Amino acid sequence: MAFLTFAIVYPFIWLISRLPMRVLYVFSDFFFLILYYIVGYRKKVVKKNLNIAFPNKSKTEINKISKQFFKHFVDLLFESVKSFSISKKELQKRYKYKNPELVNKYAEQGRSIALTGAHQANWEWAFGMTFSLNIDCFGAYKKIKNPYFEKVVKESRTKFGFDGVPTTLFNRSIYDRYSKGITSLYILLSDQSPQIKKTRYWAEFLNVKVPVHTGAEVLAKKYNSVVMNMKTTKVKRGYFEVEFELITDSPNNFNDFEITDKYLEITEKNIKEQPECYLWTHNRFKHRNKYDQWLEIRKASQK
């Protein structure tokens, strides 16, 4: 069944990916109308998230951001499909890096980098950073259950030299690289909500106390890695710019969770600059009323 599904669906994905971007955006406009006005995909979730994140915005403003988000979201879906066939030339034209020299400076010093980021603008095209950065680029991804789709998606994301492993093997891969003295850049998109049972820290984020991922800070301290953030901005439709920002090159000088707090502060600022480009369809605030419950469980486990 897995192969049959792949054999039926993938040829259509491949053919669509071969179309010029201007044609893909015509398709995107059409599917936006269906998704937003007919299907209503996750509209309630998106508006709920926006109301929580921006309590001072009016209903009109929330509706405007919501509509802009869905237009961007459908564009992103087609841009992701384009990843299967996009050329180096087109990717470099559409996805630019503002200050790669900041990363390359530390790479020349033999320092590995924990690169934080968010699901903002277009993160799917980041696999082209190997063109601009003089360092092995490495990221974790959630493995696709269908092995045939898993194979082609991984090939697509790694075709320009970017490396990736399933999330479950990420920590082990970092340890292996560190043991071999391989200087690497590790991408960690840390803005989504972790499972409660795996939560180590809660913080204020977009007006809500939520559980947050701390993996970037933990890994940086363990291996004395430089911590940077990747800010992705949508310049115009189909064009993006990435700017790197140094958080610290001395992670062990920070108290626990201070680096995580700095990352959240940066991410919140970036979201507010382009709220329509953040991934509002995921239920980011689903644990917002569970802090006291988590605290009681944590206290009980420490007795």
N, C-alpha and C positions, 0 to 999 in steps of 0.2 A: 504493500500500500504506500509506503514511504517513497519508493521509486516512482510509482505511478503518479502520485501527486506532483513530484518533482518534474517528471517527464511532460506533464500537462501544463504546469504553471510556468516553469522556468523559460521555455522558448518565448513566451509572451513578454516576460520581464526583460529578457535579453534584447528582443526586438524594440521594445519601448526605449531601452537605454541607449540604443543607437540613434535615436532621433535627436535633432538639434535642440538646444535648450529653449529656443524661442517657440518651438512646437510643443515641447513638454509643458511650457507655461500656459499654452492654450488649453491643454488637457487639464492642467492644474486649476485654471479658472472654472472649467466645467465641473470638475469633481468637487470644488469648493461649494458650488451652489447646491449640489446634491447632499454633501456632508453636513453643511450648515443649516440649510433651509428645509430639507426633506428628512434626512436621517437623524439630524440633531445629535451627532456623535459627541458624547461627554460634555454637552453644553452646560448642564447643571453643575458638573464637577469643576469646569473651568471658571464659571461665574462665582461659584462658592469659594474657590481658591483666591480669585481676584478680590472678592469682598473682604476676605480675611486679611490678605496682604496689604490692601489699600482701603482701610476703613473710612478714610476721609474723602474718597472719590464718590461722585454722584452716580446714580443709576445709569445716566446717559454716558458718563465717562467709562464705566465698567462695560457697558454694552459695546462701546466703540473699541475698547482694547480687546474684548472678546472676539469681535468680528475680525479685527486686524490679526489677532493671533491665529485664528483658523485659516486665514489666507496664507499666512506664513507657514503654518503647520502642513498644509497640503503641498505647498512649494517644497518643503523639506522632504516630504515623502518621495516626490519625483526627483529631487536632487540626490536622494539616497539611491534610487534606481539608476540614475546616471552614473553612479560610482562604478558600476560594473564595466563601463566602457570608456569612461572619461580619459582623455589623453593627458600626458604630462603638460603639454603646452596650454591646454584649456584650463587645467586645474591651477597652474601657476598664474594665469590671467585672472581667474575668479577668486582665488583664495590666497591672499598676500600676507606676508609676515612683516610687521612694522619694524621690529628691532631684534632680529635673530642674533645679532652680535652679543647680546646679553647672555644668551644660552651658550653660544660658542666660546665666550670668555672662560666660563667655568669648565666647559668640556676640555679646553686646552690645558687646564690645571689638573685634569684627571678627576674632577668632581662629578659624581652622579647627581641627577636632579629628580626630585619628586615634583611633578608638574600637576598642580591642581587646576580644576576647571569646572564648568557647569554646563548643563544642557541648555545652552543659550545660543541663539542664531543658528549656525550650522556646525555641529561637532563631527559629523560624518566624514567631511572632507579633510579632516586633520591628518589623515594618513599620508598626505603629501608634504608634511613638514620635513621629511628626509631630504627634500630638495634644498632647503635653506639652513638646516642645522647639521653641524659636524659632530654628530653623536648618534649612537644607536638609539632608536626610538622604539619604545616598547609599551604595550598597553594590554589591559585585561578586557575580556568581552564575555558576555553570557552565551554559552554554547547553545546552538540551535539543535533541537531534538532530532529533526530530520537530517541524517548524516550526509545526504546529497546536497541539500541547501547549505549545510555547515561547510562543506568543502568549497563550494563556489563563492560563498560570502567571505570566507577566510582568504581565498586566493585574491579576491577583489581588493580586500583591505590591505593586503601585504604585497601587492604587485610592485610598489615603488620602494620596497626595502623596509617598510614599517613592519615590526614584528608584533605578534600578539599570541596570547595563550588564554584558555578558559579561566574564569575568575577563580575557580577552585584550585588552580595550579599557580596562581600569581605569586603568592608569597614564596613558594618553593623556587620559582624561576628567578626571583630577585636574589635569593640566597645563593643560588648556583652562580649567577653572574658576578655577584660580589666576591664569592670565593675564588673565582677565576680572574678577578681584577678587571672585569669588563666595565668600562665607564658607560653608563646608560641613562636615558631619560625615561621616566616612568609616568605615564599619564594616569591620573586618578580623578575622574569626575565624581565629586563627593557631595553633591547637592541633593541627592535623593534620600528617602527615609530608610534607615536600616531596620532590621527586625528587632523587636523589643528585647528578645532574649539575648541578642548580640550587642545591645547598646551599652556603651561605657560612659557616655556623656550626653547631657541635654543642654541646649543653649537657646537664646532668643534669636529667632530668624524670621524676618518679615512679620514682626509683632506677635509671634507665637513661640512658646517654649516647646521645642521639638527635639527628638533624638537625632543625633548627627553622626556621620561617619568620621572616624578619627584616624583612619588608616594611613593617610599621608603623613601626619605628624609622627605616628608610631614608627613608620618605616624610616622617616628622615632622621629621627633620633637614634634608631638602632644602627644605621649605616652612615651616620654623619653626612647626610645628603643635603644639598642645597634645596630650598623650597621656593618654588616660583608659582605664579598663577598665570593662566592663559585666558585673556579676555578676548572673546570673539564678538565682533561688531558687524552687523549687517549694514553695509554701505548703501546698497540699493539691491533690487531684486536680482538674485543670482551672483552677487559679489560681496565678499566678506574680507575682513581685516583682523588679524590676530596681533595682539600686543602682549608681550611678556612683562610681568612685574615681579621683582624680587620681594619675597616675604622675609627670608633670612638665609644666610649662608653659615649660620652658627646655631643650628636647631637645639643643641643641648644647653644653650644659655637661657632657654625659655622654660617657664614653669609648665606643668601639664595643662594642656588644652589651650594655652595662649596662642599657639600657631593656628589651631582650629578656629578659634574666635576671630583671628585676623582674616583667615580665609572667608569666613561667613560674612564679615564686615565688607570685604571687597566684593563678594558675590552679590550681596544685597544691593550695594551701590550700583553695580553693573545691570542688575535686573531692573532697577528703577529708571535707568537711562533708556532702556528699550524693553518695556514690559511686554510688549506684543511678541517679542522674540524668545520668551522663556517657555519651557515645556510645562504648561499648566494642565495638561490632560492627566498627569499622574497625581494621585491623591497624596500630595506632599504633607498635608496636615492631618492625616488619619489618626495619628497618635497624640494629638495636641492636648487631650484631656486625661492622659494616662501617666503623667509624671509622678503623681502621688502614689499611684498603684505600683509603678516601677520602683519607686524609692522604698516602699514597704517590702517588696519582694527582695530587693538588694540588701536591706537591713537584716531581714530574716535569714538570708543565705550566709551572712557574715557572723551570725551568732555561733 
